[in-house]
Every structure is written in C-alpha cells, then in structure tokens.
C-alpha cells in the first residue's frame, strides 16, 4: 500500500468503515510508515474531539409529517422517512 492509498482511507479507518482486509492493510502500512501513523493519530484525536464538541442533531417532532406533506407518498419521501427511521434506531436522541 502506498502512502497516498493509506491517506485516502484514514478517515474510513477512524470511522470503522473498512473491511477487515482494508483495515489490516492500513495497519500493516502504518507499522512501517511513521508519517502515515502520525497522521492517523492526529485524525483520530481530531475526530474524537469533534464528536465530543458537536451537539446532537434532533429532528423536530413534525419532521415526518412535513416530509409527507411536501413530497406525498413518493419514493423521495419514503427515502427520507426510511433514513429518519434508521437514524432513530442507531443514534440516540434523534427525535421524531
């Protein structure tokens, strides 16, 4: 793995969005590349600080009804409502 390839995947590593094989390849590269390992540490610290600093985003109680009123029973509306339902299932305090 090159440094450019590693750097392009570092945020995904921090966010735990890589497959096992991608994660292992990045970790192997960082055992031999001090610069990429340093960048990973800084990115992880920055991401953690941002998550701690930002307020949770909450959808208003009337969000679902506004989407339905604006878009009706369309694929577009169903997509938004499905995204909201998913967010509520994985992110605490997402709201209605």
C-alpha positions in Angstrom: 0.0 0.0 0.0 1.3 3.5 -0.9 1.1 6.5 1.4 -1.5 8.1 -0.9 -3.7 5.0 -0.8 -3.4 4.9 3.0 -4.2 8.6 3.4 -7.3 8.3 1.2 -8.6 5.6 3.6 -7.6 7.0 7.0 -11.0 8.7 7.8 -12.7 5.5 6.9 -10.4 3.7 9.4 -11.2 6.2 12.1 -14.9 5.8 11.4 -14.6 2.0 11.4 -16.0 1.7 7.9 -13.3 -0.5 6.4 -13.4 -4.2 5.7 -11.1 -6.4 7.7 -8.7 -6.8 4.8 -8.6 -3.0 4.2 -8.0 -2.3 7.9 -5.2 -4.9 8.1 -3.5 -3.4 5.0 -3.6 0.1 6.5 -2.4 -1.1 9.9 0.5 -3.0 8.2 1.4 0.1 6.2 1.4 2.2 9.3 3.8 -0.1 11.2 6.4 0.8 8.6 5.4 4.4 7.8 5.8 6.8 10.7 4.2 9.7 8.8 1.0 7.9 8.0 0.8 6.5 11.5 1.3 10.1 12.9 -1.4 11.4 10.5 -3.8 8.6 11.7 -3.2 9.5 15.4 -4.0 13.2 14.7 -7.0 12.4 12.6 -8.4 10.1 15.3 -7.8 12.7 18.0 -9.5 15.4 15.9 -12.5 13.2 15.0 -13.0 12.3 18.7 -12.8 16.0 19.7 -15.3 17.0 17.1 -17.7 14.3 18.1 -17.5 15.4 21.8 -17.9 19.1 20.8 -20.9 18.9 18.5 -24.4 18.9 19.8 -26.6 16.1 18.7 -28.9 16.9 15.7 -32.5 16.3 16.5 -35.3 16.1 14.0 -38.4 18.1 15.1 -41.4 16.2 16.1 -43.2 17.3 13.0 -40.4 16.2 10.6 -42.1 13.1 9.3 -45.4 14.9 8.7 -43.7 17.8 6.9 -41.9 15.3 4.6 -45.1 13.5 3.9 -47.0 16.8 3.3 -44.2 18.2 1.0 -43.5 15.0 -1.0 -46.6 12.9 -0.6 -46.3 9.2 -1.0 -43.3 9.3 -3.3 -40.1 7.3 -3.5 -38.3 10.5 -2.4 -40.5 10.9 0.7 -40.1 7.2 1.6 -36.3 7.6 1.3 -36.3 10.4 3.8 -38.6 8.7 6.2 -36.5 5.4 5.9 -33.4 7.5 6.7 -35.0 9.0 9.7 -36.2 5.6 11.0 -32.7 4.3 10.6 -31.1 7.3 12.3 -33.5 6.9 15.2 -32.5 3.2 15.5 -28.7 3.8 15.7 -28.4 7.4 17.1 -29.8 8.1 20.5 -32.0 11.3 20.9 -32.6 11.7 17.1 -36.1 12.8 17.8 -39.2 12.1 15.8 
